[in-house]
């Protein structure tokens, strides 16, 4: 009876506008992080962009969490809304940590694998931006959402492979002659991998939402 009643009640659609705003901030942050990986003069300017977009995303996350508490009928389960916005926010939070690591250790040069992981981060952000609006009509777009979450998971696997290949090359280059160089590079690789992992978390949440509503 309650499921039938909820289906008839008007739902607060503002959540999808907020999800869209957040995904835009995430994508902008991802592009700025990728630009940082070009090194040199690109680092300080784009680091600031990552920080600014992370701040924007935090503001949107706060709005979503407040709206969840104040809205009578939500478009889908409240817990899923919280999980989704939190997972998205964790992704850009990890981008911020990556940018801070680059600044902290004064990293200026990045390996090809690091840059490819940056490409995977941008692609992941683009997939999330495409997927989020589709949640407004889950039944209609279930197949496409599932395809997008599958692509996100594949990118996570590819990033893991890039991490392993790059880290091995870094070890072979620096382990004996420059241990600190290896340590710093390892930190960058670790943070980049965690960004892609957070996008995989977003994919898992969206996949769970689809399963619950189809």
N, C-alpha and C positions, 0 to 999 in steps of 0.2 A: 504493500500500500504506500509506504513512504517513498519507494523508488518511483512509483507512478506520480505521486504528488510533486516530487522534485523535478520530474521531467516536464511538468506543466508550468512550473514556476519560472518567471523570467530570471535569467542568469546575468551576473555582472561580467560584461565583456571587456572591461577596462584592463583586465589582466593581460590580454593579448597585445594591447598597445604597450604595456610595460615590458612584456617579454621581448617585443620587437625593439624597444629602446635599448634594452640590456644587450640584446644580440648585436646591435649596431656598435655599442661601446666595446664589446668583446672583439668584434672583427677589426675595428679601428686599432685596438690595442695589439692584436695579433700582427697587423700590418706594420705597426711601429716597431714591434719587437723584431720582426723579420728585417726591417730596415737597419736596426742596430747591428745585426750580424754582418753587415757589409763593412763594419769597422770604421776606424778613423773618425772623421768629422760627423759622420752619421750618428754616432753613439749618443752624445749629450742631448741633442735636439729630440731624437726619437725616444730616449729614455723618459724625458719629460712628458711626451705624448702618452707613453704607457701609464705613467703615474696619473695623469689627468683623466684618462679613460677609465682607469680603475676606480678613481673617485666617483666618476659619473655612474659607473655600474653599482657601486655601493649605495648611492642615493636611490637608484631604481629598486635595488633589492630591499631596501628599507621600506619603500612605498608598497611593494608587493606583500611583505610580511604584515604590514599594518592593514592592508586591504583584506588579507585572509582573515584577520581577526574581526573585521568590521562588516564583512559582506555576509548576507544571510544565505544566498544560494551562489555557490561558486561553479565555474564551468566544468570542473572535475574535482576529484577528491582534494581536500585541503592539504593533506599530507603530501600528495603528489606535487601540488603547486609549490609547497615549501621545498621539497626535494629538488625540483627542477631549477628553481631560481638559485638555490644554494649551490647546486652542482655547476651551473653556469658561472656563478660568482667565484667559485673556487678556481675555475679555469683562468680567469683574468687576475685573480689574486696570485696565482702561481706565475703568471707572466710578470707581474710586478716583482716577485721575488727573484726571478731570473734576471730582470733588468738591474735590480739592486746588486746582484752578485757580480754582474759585468762591471758595474761602477766600483764596487768595493775592491775587487782585485785588479782594477785597471786593465781589463782585457781589451785589446785593440784588434787582434787578429782571430779569425774564426775558421775552423776547418770546413771542407766541403760537406761533411756529414752534418755538422751543426747547422749549416745553411739549409740543407735538405730537410732537417727536422723543423726548421723555421717555416719552410714551405708547407710541411704537413700541418703545422699549427694554423697557418692562414687558411688552408683548405678545410680544416676541421671547423674553423669559425664560420666559413662560408656555408658549410653544410648545416650547421646549427641555425644560422640565420634563415636558411631556406625552410628548415623543418618546423621552426617554432610557430609561424602563422598557420600551418596546416593543422595544428592541434585544435583550432577553432571548429573544425569539422572532422573529428577523428575517424568516424566511420567511412566518410567519403575518401579520406586521404590515407587510410591505414596502410595500404600497400606502399605508397610513396614514402611515408614516414619510416616504415620498416626498412626500406631500401637505403634511406639516408643513414639510419642508425647502423646498418651493416657496413656502409662505407666508412663511417667513423671508426668502427672497430677494426677494420682493415688498416686504416691509417695508423692506429695505435700499434698494430703489429709491425708495420713497416718502420715506424719510428724506433721500436725496440731493436730491430735489426740494424738500423743506422747507428744507434747508440752503441751496440756491441762492436760493430766494425770500427767505428770511430775511436772508441775507447782503446781497443787493441792497438790501433795505429799510434795513438797518443802515447801509450805505454812503451811501445817499441822505440819511439822517438825520444822520450824524455826520462824514462825510468832511471837510467844510470847517470845521465849527465845533468838532468834538470828536474829533480823530484818535485820541486814547487810548481814547475810548469805542468807536470802531470796532475798534481793535486788541483790546481786551478781549472784546468781543462775538464777534469772529472766533475767538478762542481757545476760547471756550465752544462755539461752533458746531462747530469742528473736532473737539473732544474728543467731543461728542455723536455726531457722524457716525462717528467711529472706533469707538464702542461698538457701534453697529448693524452696522458692517463686521465686527467680531469675531464677532457672532452669525451673520452670513452665512458666516464661516469654519467655525463649528460646523455649519451646514447642509451645507456642502460635504463635511466629514468624514463626517457621518452618511450622506449620499447615496453617498459612496464605499464605505462599509461595506456598505450595502444591495446595491450593484452586485456587490461581491465575493462575497456570500453567497447570492444568489438566482439 
